[in-house]
Amino acid sequence: MVNDEIKHEVKKLHIGKKIRALRKEAGLVLQDLSNRTGLSKPLLSQIEKEVVSPPIATLLKISKALHVNISYFFRNSEPEEKIILVRKDESKRVDSRFFGREESGYYYEALAYKKVKKAMEPFLVEFKRKRRDRLSYFSHEGEEFIYLLEGTLEFRTESEEYVLHPGDSLYFDSSIPHAYRSLERKNAKAITVVYSLK
């Protein structure tokens, strides 16, 4: 089953353990990390215990607070190189869940996780169909670009909505709370590039 495979892949990444190790290395307690990220202590605790997988926006906030690039959480300890190649069978797919109970509505794959020092974070994202009243809004400092490959995707802010079709693209200030959902039964698929302000 796809979800079980993803769950297994996520566990192999040990994102929570890496966060806890970095936090302790920095001499921080959960409350300190909560203060730095604006995320609740219970959520951070569940992420560290690997009960839930953090959405991209949440992981960006954590990585910034711990002074590492988001790619740190997707890679092993290979040496840094100027050119990196990620083969199709090396992708790291994450089922993004918010606080364990509600799905944030997408899967994401880090496309350049082998390179730690970089200005952009490219992802392949699959957005699920979701009711409008069940949407989860996320925000993070920086900018975001999305290019739709498949399906029909709705992008929403608190005051506006846009519908994207294959070949459409969107560039926006990601500090604006935003949400996505597929408008079809099948998942919408897109390339997303995130630039997080340092």
DRENROZA-47973 format. One record per atom (N, C-alpha, C): residue in three letters; x, y, z. Coordinates in steps of 0.001 Angstrom, whole numbers, plus 524288, in hexadecimal, padded with zeros to 5 digits. Each point is the difference from the previous one (the first is absolute). Layout:
<bados>
alaXYZ...
</bados>
This chain:
<bados>
met803507FB5380000met7FCB0804AD80000met80374804E080000val7FE8A803FC7FCC9val8033E804A17FF4Cval8012A802CA80524asn7FBF4800E68033Fasn800C6802CB804E6asn803CF7FD3D8039Basp7FFBD7FAB680021asp803987FCFD8033Aasp8059C800917FE0Cglu8009A800017FACCglu80535800A77FDB6glu802378055880168ile7FCB3804057FF9Cile801C08054880146ile8017280060805C1lys7FCB27FDAD80353lys801008001C805A0lys8054D7FD868012Chis801277FBA47FD4Ehis804FC7FD4E800C0his804888037E7FE3Eglu7FF518029A7FB77glu8041A803707FE00glu800EF80496803AEval7FBBF8023880213val8007B8046C8039Fval802E57FE57804E8lys7FEB97FB6480216lys802967FE11804BElys805DE7FF6C7FF18lys8017C7FE517FB48lys805847FF4D7FECDlys802FB805307FFFEleu7FD448044D7FF1Cleu802848052180004leu80165801D28057Fhis7FD0B7FE29803F3his800DB801798057Bhis8002B805EA800AAile7FC3B802AF7FD98ile7FFBB805B580052ile7FF98801C5805B0gly7FCA57FD7080301gly7FF3B8017B80579gly804F17FF7380338lys802C87FBB57FF36lys804DC7FF23802EElys80413804217FEA4lys800288017E7FB05lys803C1804037FE54lys7FEAC8054080282ile7FAED8013380043ile7FE59804E780274ile8017880005805C2arg7FED27FBAD802BBarg8013B7FFB080591arg805DD80086800EEala8032D7FD577FCC6ala805AE800338009Cala8020C805917FF2Fleu7FE03802AC7FBFAleu801AB805647FEFEleu7FE60803A48046Darg7FB327FF2B801EEarg7FE028034680443arg803657FF69804E0lys8012D7FB1980166lys8032B7FF01804B0lys80596801FE7FF4Fglu802007FF657FB37glu80546801DC7FEC7glu80059805EE800C1ala7FBA9802B27FED3ala7FFCD805B180097ala7FEAE801A380598gly7FF217FC1E80371gly7FEC38012980571gly7FA8680230800C2leu7FC6A7FE717FC97leu7FAA1801F780041leu7FC4B7FBEF80243val7FC15801D1802CFval7FBBC7FC94801ACval7FB8A800E57FC2Cleu7FBF87FCA58004Aleu7FBA3800727FC54leu7FD828056F80011gln7FFAA80252804AAgln7FDA08053780064gln80324804057FCF1asp8053C7FF8280014asp80352803927FD06asp7FEDC7FF877FA2Bleu7FF9F7FB1D7FE30leu7FEF07FF177FA78leu7FA8F801F27FE98ser7FC597FF4680390ser7FAAE801F57FF3Cser8000B805F57FF71asn80301802A080362asn80061805B87FFC3asn8026A801D57FAE1arg803E57FD257FE27arg802BA8018C7FB33arg7FCB77FF147FB1Ethr7FCBD7FBFA80012thr7FD117FE7C7FB4Dthr7FA59801DB7FFFBgly7FDDD800FF804ACgly7FA73801428004Egly7FC967FB257FFD1leu802777FB5D80036leu7FD257FB027FFF2leu7FF1E7FE3E805A2ser7FBCC7FD34800E5ser7FEC57FE5E80554ser803B57FBBC801EDlys800C27FFD58051Alys803407FBE080254lys7FDDB7FA957FED3pro7FACA7FF1080081pro7FDF77FAC77FED5pro801207FE477FA5Cleu7FF8D803B07FC4Cleu8011E7FEAA7FA8Bleu805BD7FE9F7FF4Fleu803758033E80234leu8059B7FEF77FF96leu801737FAD280287ser7FD927FECD8045Fser800FD7FB0E802AAser7FE607FB677FC90gln7FB67800687FD81gln7FE237FBC27FC99gln8037D7FF5F7FB3Eile8020C804667FDF0ile803977FFB47FB8Bile805127FD5B801AAglu802258018F80481glu804DE7FDAA801E2glu7FF677FA2D8011Blys7FB767FE6A801F0lys7FF037FA758011Alys7FE767FCFE7FB1Dglu7FFB3802DB7FB8Fglu7FEB97FDBB7FAECglu7FA8D7FD9D7FFE4val7FC7A80274802F1val7FA7F7FE7C7FFE2val7FD70802677FB32val801B9804B57FE93val7FDFA802B07FB5Fval80483801D67FC9Bser7FED2800DF7FAF4ser803CF802227FC59ser7FECA805C27FF37pro803E3803658005Dpro7FEF28059A7FF69pro7FF30801977FA51pro7FC27803677FEFDpro7FF6B802377FABFpro804C08035B7FEB4ile800A28015B7FB0File8048B803067FE4Dile80089805118031Aala7FBB1802F280090ala800428050E802B4ala801DA7FF5C8059Fthr7FE247FBE48029Bthr801917FEF18056Bthr805C37FE9980046leu801C67FCA97FC6Cleu8057D7FE677FFF9leu80393804997FEB6leu7FE328038B7FCB4leu80312804B07FED0leu800C680357804E0lys7FBDF8009C80313lys8006980312804D8lys803D37FD74803CCile7FFBE7FAD08006Eile8037E7FD2C80392ile805AA800657FE26ser800D27FF3E7FAE8ser8055C8002A7FDF1ser8026480567800BDlys7FCD4804127FF37lys801FE80556800BClys80166800F4805B7ala7FCAD7FE248038Bala800F2800B98059Eala804E77FD1D801CBleu801337FBA07FD5Eleu8048E7FCD580180leu804C18011B7FC91his7FF83803E67FC96his8044E801D37FCAChis802287FBC07FC6Cval7FC777FCF37FDA9val801997FC387FC00val7FC6E800AC7FB4Basn801C77FE027FB99asn7FCCB800017FB53asn7FC157FB8C80074ile7FB64800967FDC4ile7FC027FBEA8004Dile801F47FAC77FDCBser803B0800457FC4Bser802297FB3F7FDA8ser802BC7FC81803F7tyr801C98025080443tyr802B27FD0080418tyr7FCB67FB5A801BEphe7FADC800AD8001Aphe7FC8E7FBED8020Dphe7FEF67FB947FC23phe80188800B57FB19phe7FEED7FC127FC05phe804CC7FD007FE35arg8048B801518020Farg804C37FD967FE04arg802E97FCFA80437asn8039C7FCC97FE2Basn803967FD5880387asn804E78035680052ser8044F7FDCF8019Cser8049B80340800EDser803FE7FFE07FB93glu7FE187FFE17FB11glu803BB800387FBA9glu802808056F7FFCEpro804D28005D7FDF6pro80284805217FFB3pro7FD21803A87FC40glu8003D80503800FEglu7FD79803E67FCB3glu802CC800637FAC2glu7FCF88003E7FBB9glu80248800767FACEglu7FD968049C7FD29lys802C5801F47FBFAlys7FE0B804787FD0Blys7FBBE7FE6A7FC2File800177FB3C7FE22ile7FBF87FDFB7FC70ile7FDCE7FB0780260ile7FAED7FFA080055ile7FDA27FB4C80237ile7FBDA7FDDB7FC41leu7FF7D7FAF08000Dleu7FC157FD5B7FCC1leu7FCBD7FC9380390val7FAE48009D7FFC0val7FC757FCB28030Aval7FCF57FCAF7FC1Darg800F07FAEE80015arg7FD3A7FC6D7FC87arg7FA637FF39801CElys7FCC47FE5B7FC55lys7FA767FF4180129lys7FF1E7FC5E804A2asp803157FBDA8005Easp7FF3F7FC3380442asp80281801C280526glu80254804AE8000Aglu802558020D804D4glu7FC8C8041D80294ser7FB6E800F17FDCFser7FCA78042680212ser7FE177FEAE8057Clys7FEFC8041280304lys7FE2B7FF6B80568lys7FA858024380046arg7FC197FCA18002Darg7FA8E801CA7FFDEarg7FDC88004180580val7FD6F8045680132val7FDD7800D380532val7FA29801107FF97asp7FCF87FD568032Easp7FA6A8011880070asp7FF878042980431ser7FEE8804C27FE59ser80014804658039Eser7FB13800268034Barg800B77FF7E80510arg7FB8E8001080399arg800C68043C80410phe7FBAC8028580172phe8003480427803DDphe7FDA97FE1980514phe803437FF81803EFphe7FE5A7FEA480552phe7FD4A7FABA80063gly801227FC827FC6Agly7FE337FA9E80093gly7FA6B7FEF77FE8Carg7FC91803B780104arg7FA6E7FEEF7FF31arg7FE4A8014A7FA79glu801B9804827FE13glu7FE19801C87FAF3glu804638001D7FC07glu7FEFB7FDCC7FB77glu803D9800257FBDDglu800398057B7FDBAser804B7801CE7FEDDser8007D805247FDA6ser7FE747FFD57FA47gly7FFA17FB597FDDCgly7FDDF7FF7B7FABDgly803E87FF497FBA1tyr804E37FE9A80144tyr803AE7FF207FBBEtyr804747FC548018Ctyr802737FDCE7FBF3tyr804DD7FD1480088tyr8043B803837FDB1tyr804CA7FFA380205tyr8042D802E97FD6Etyr805067FCDE7FFDAglu80305800FC7FBE0glu805227FD987FF55glu804068045A7FF95ala8040F7FFB580330ala8044E803BF7FF97ala803527FE5C7FB55leu80090803737FC2Bleu8029A7FE8D7FB1Fleu805EA800E380008ala801E98033F80382ala805A48011B80013ala802237FF8080586tyr7FDFF7FC22802E2tyr8015F7FF818058Etyr805C07FEC7800EElys802C87FE147FC0Blys8057F7FEA7800C5lys8036F804DF80086lys7FE17804657FE14lys8030F804D780069lys7FE0580327804A1val80360800D7803C5val7FE6D802A5804CEval7FFFB805EE7FF5Dlys8042F802347FDC4lys80064805AB7FF96lys7FDC8801C67FACBlys7FB36802098001Clys7FD8F801F27FB3Alys7FBF68041D80164ala7FEC48034E7FC35ala7FC5280448800E6ala7FA5B7FE667FF0Amet7FF317FBE17FCCFmet7FABB7FE587FE9Emet7FF067FA6A801D3glu7FB067FEC7800F8glu7FE767FAB68017Fglu7FBE17FE0F7FC26pro801857FC907FC50pro7FC227FE037FC4Cpro7FD5A7FB058020Aphe7FAF27FFA47FF28phe7FCEF7FB76801A3phe7FC677FE447FB97leu7FEE97FAED7FFDEleu7FBC97FDED7FCC4leu7FB8D7FF0B803D4val7FB8C802777FF16val7FBBA7FFC9803C5val7FB177FDC57FD78glu7FD5B7FC7C802D6glu7FAE47FE067FE56glu7FBF2801F0803DCphe7FC24802D17FDFBphe7FBE18023980347phe7FB227FC977FFB1lys7FDB07FEEE8047Dlys7FB637FCA980036lys7FAFF803357FF90arg7FBD27FD617FEAFarg7FAE08027B7FFF6arg7FE4F800CA805AClys7FD898046980119lys7FE958013C8055Flys7FB6C803C680013arg7FCBA7FF94803EEarg7FBB3803B180081arg8022E8055A80171arg7FD71804157FE22arg801DA8054F80106arg800618012B805D7asp7FC377FE2780303asp8000880122805A2asp803FB7FCC380300arg802C37FC737FD4Barg804047FCCB80291arg80587801B07FE7Cleu8006B8044C7FD34leu80523801CF7FE4Dleu80346801E880497ser805167FEEB7FFC9ser803BA801E7803E9ser8034F8043A7FD6Dtyr8002A804978025Btyr8030C804567FDD6tyr80569800268028Ephe80404800C37FCBDphe8055E80033801DEphe8029E804F77FE0Bser803F3801B2802CEser8030F8047D7FE43ser805947FF60801F8his8039F802637FD41his8057E800108019Chis802998048E7FD41glu8042B802008023Dglu802BB804607FD91glu8024D7FE507FACDgly7FFD5803817FC30gly802677FED97FAFFgly7FC39800617FB7Aglu8015E7FD4D7FBCEglu7FCE48000B7FB3Eglu7FF617FA687FE09glu7FC0A7FF317FCCBglu7FEEF7FABA7FE14glu7FE468004B7FA4Dphe801A47FC1B7FD0Aphe7FE7E7FF8D7FA82phe7FDB27FA937FF2Cile7FBAF7FFBD7FD25ile7FD987FAEF7FEF1ile7FEAD7FF9F7FA35tyr801477FB7B7FDB2tyr7FEC27FEEC7FA7Ftyr7FCD77FAFB7FFDBleu7FB24800517FE33leu7FC8C7FB738001Bleu801147FC547FB6Aleu800E17FB0D80146leu801127FBF87FC16leu7FB187FD007FE73glu7FCDE7FE83803EEglu7FB607FCC07FF08glu7FB7F801B68037Agly7FB2B7FF207FE15gly7FB5E800E68032Agly7FE32805AC80001thr7FC6A801378037Ethr7FDFB80551800BBthr800CD80168805B5leu8029D8045F800F2leu80189801758054Eleu7FD9B805398018Cglu7FDCE80028804AAglu7FE16804F480216glu803F1801FF80401phe80197804E57FF5Aphe80378802B1803ACphe7FCBB80429802ACarg80018800158052Barg7FCC7803BB802E1arg803348030880402thr7FEA8804F280098thr801BD803118047Cthr7FB038011180317glu800648032480413glu7FB4F8010D8030Fglu7FC1A8036B7FD13ser801BC802A17FBD0ser7FC75803817FD2Aser7FF947FEF47FA21glu803797FCB37FDE5glu800017FF1D7FA5Cglu8006D7FA2C7FEC2glu7FE5B7FEA17FB3Fglu800B37FA9B7FE30glu8016D800017FA38tyr803537FC4D7FE8Ftyr801C37FF697FAA3tyr7FF937FA3E7FE92val7FE677FEE77FB20val7FFC47FA9A7FE1Fval804347FF577FBD9leu803627FC1F800D7leu804487FEF87FC5Dleu7FEF77FB0B7FCEChis801738002B7FAF8his7FFA97FB837FC81his805897FEAB7FE31pro800E67FB447FDEDpro805487FE8C7FE5Apro80286804307FC8Egly804CC8016380154gly802D28040B7FD25gly7FF9B805548028Fasp7FC42800B3803A6asp7FF86804F4802D9asp8041A800388044Eser8019E804C080154ser803B8800A080446ser7FE5A8048D80375leu8021580011804AFleu7FE94803E6803E6leu804E58015780325tyr800E2804F7800F2tyr8046B801C88032Atyr7FDB4803968042Fphe8013C7FF0A804F2phe7FD818031F80411phe8036C80094804D6asp7FE9E803DB8031Easp8027E800F48050Casp7FDD07FBF2803C9ser803567FC6C801C7ser7FE117FB9A80322ser7FEFB80165805B4ser800CE804FE80171ser7FE7E8019D80549ser7FA0E800B38005Dile7FD628002C7FB75ile7FA488003F7FFE1ile7FDEC7FA9080143pro7FC8D7FF68803E0pro7FDC77FACC80105pro7FD587FDE77FB13his8016C7FB2F7FE84his7FE087FDCC7FB21his7FEDE7FA3480089ala7FCB47FE137FC79ala7FE7D7FA738000Aala7FF0F7FE407FA6Etyr8007D7FAED7FF31tyr7FF187FDAB7FADEtyr7FC377FB6F80083arg7FD6B7FEBC7FBAFarg7FD0B7FB1E7FFBCarg7FF1C7FE927FA54ser7FFE47FAF37FEF0ser7FEA67FE167FAD2ser7FA28800987FF57leu7FE53801997FB60leu7FA688007C7FEF4leu7FDDB7FB327FD34glu803727FC337FEFCglu7FE597FB267FD7Bglu800E97FB75803B9arg7FDD37FB7B7FEA1arg800C97FB5380337arg805B77FE808004Dlys802AC800677FB89lys805927FEA180002lys8032D8047D80259asn8047F7FEB380214asn8036F803F780240asn801FA803B47FBC6ala80085804F48015Cala80295803C17FC8Dala805D77FF9D80129lys80336800747FBEElys805A87FF62800BAlys802CF804E37FE10ala803C1801F180318ala802AB804DA7FE8Cala805B07FFFF801CFile803158031F7FD5Bile8054780138801CBile7FF918051580318thr801F17FFF9804B9thr7FFE38049E8035Athr805968015F80193val80158804F07FF90val8052A801D1801A4val7FF358040080453val802727FF088046Dval7FF778036680490val80522802DD800E7tyr7FF9580519800A8tyr804918032980178tyr7FEE1802188056Fser8031B7FE60803C5ser7FF2D801A780563ser803E88043A80165leu7FE0E8048B80193leu8036F8045580168leu8034D7FE94804B5lys804ED801347FFDElys803947FEBD8044Blys7FF50803E780463
</bados>
